Amino acid sequence: MCRWLAYSGSPILLDSVLYRPEHSLINQSHRARMGVETVNGDGFGIGWYSAEGDGTPAVFRDIGPAWNNRNLQELSAHVRSRLFFAHVRASTGTAIQQSNCHPFRHGRWMWMHNGSITDFHRLRRDLCMAVDPVIFPAMEGSTDSEVMFYLAVTYGLDQDVPGAVARMAGLVERLGKEHGVPHPLQMTVAVADGERVWAFRYSSERRSRSLFYSSKAETVRQLHPELEYLRGVSDDTRLIVSEPLGDLPGVWNELPEASYAVIPSGPEDYLPFVPEPV
């Protein structure tokens, strides 16, 4: 499948989390520990929001492996952001092309996904027909991930992020049942609007891909003062990752099955996620 991370908090250089940690995302691109594949070399992408921008994220994507891309290394050492995504891809069958690399962008929204819609080729037409005709022309690629994104936009991402994602998941499961696909949906999804990040972990068979969130920055600093990239960051700084960036105790917490997290977080670190029939 794929590996990804989402960061929200004090502005930092992207390479602080993309390259420097012991088990960074770049390391995971060819040495993943918890993914279906060890190597995730079918393209990559980063997306970030800038304080000087118009509210829409910048996106840089390429079809080669992340571990040897000099442009990615150069950009990440000079771009500073308070909210960014990064994704390394292992294709589940669709073409290796820039338009199929994550994250995907529509207006102020950014989206990335690890997992798949089982037998997507059988469900694809019906799923695409449910996308709002006004935004349908904006879809550029051929992945199930992008279709999921545009379905969530169709179902009200602007008004209710958890509800829109729940309705998208509900449609996938209904169509899967109608087409004889018993477990159609496998997903860990991150979506952001420039202010907040929502992360979802769900699968139809209740055996979702791995997903972790970091403990509060103050807690981690007390446990591990040697972590340079956390010095001076705000207490609401958090990371959500496909797999931990290191093995230090007390830093990483597994997001439970069928749940979602929001950062900056409220009183609850996570809430239950249930697909909504449509």
PyMOL commands that set and color helices and strands:
alter all, ss='L'
color gray80, all
select helices_A, chain A and resi 15-18+25-31+66-68+70-76+98-100+120-129+136-138+144-154+161-178+217-223+228-230
alter helices_A, ss='H'
color red, helices_A
select strands_A, chain A and resi 3-13+44-48+58-62+80-88+104-106+109-117+185-192+197-203+212-214+238-241+252-254+259-263+271-272
alter strands_A, ss='S'
color yellow, strands_A
deselect
rebuild
show_as cartoon
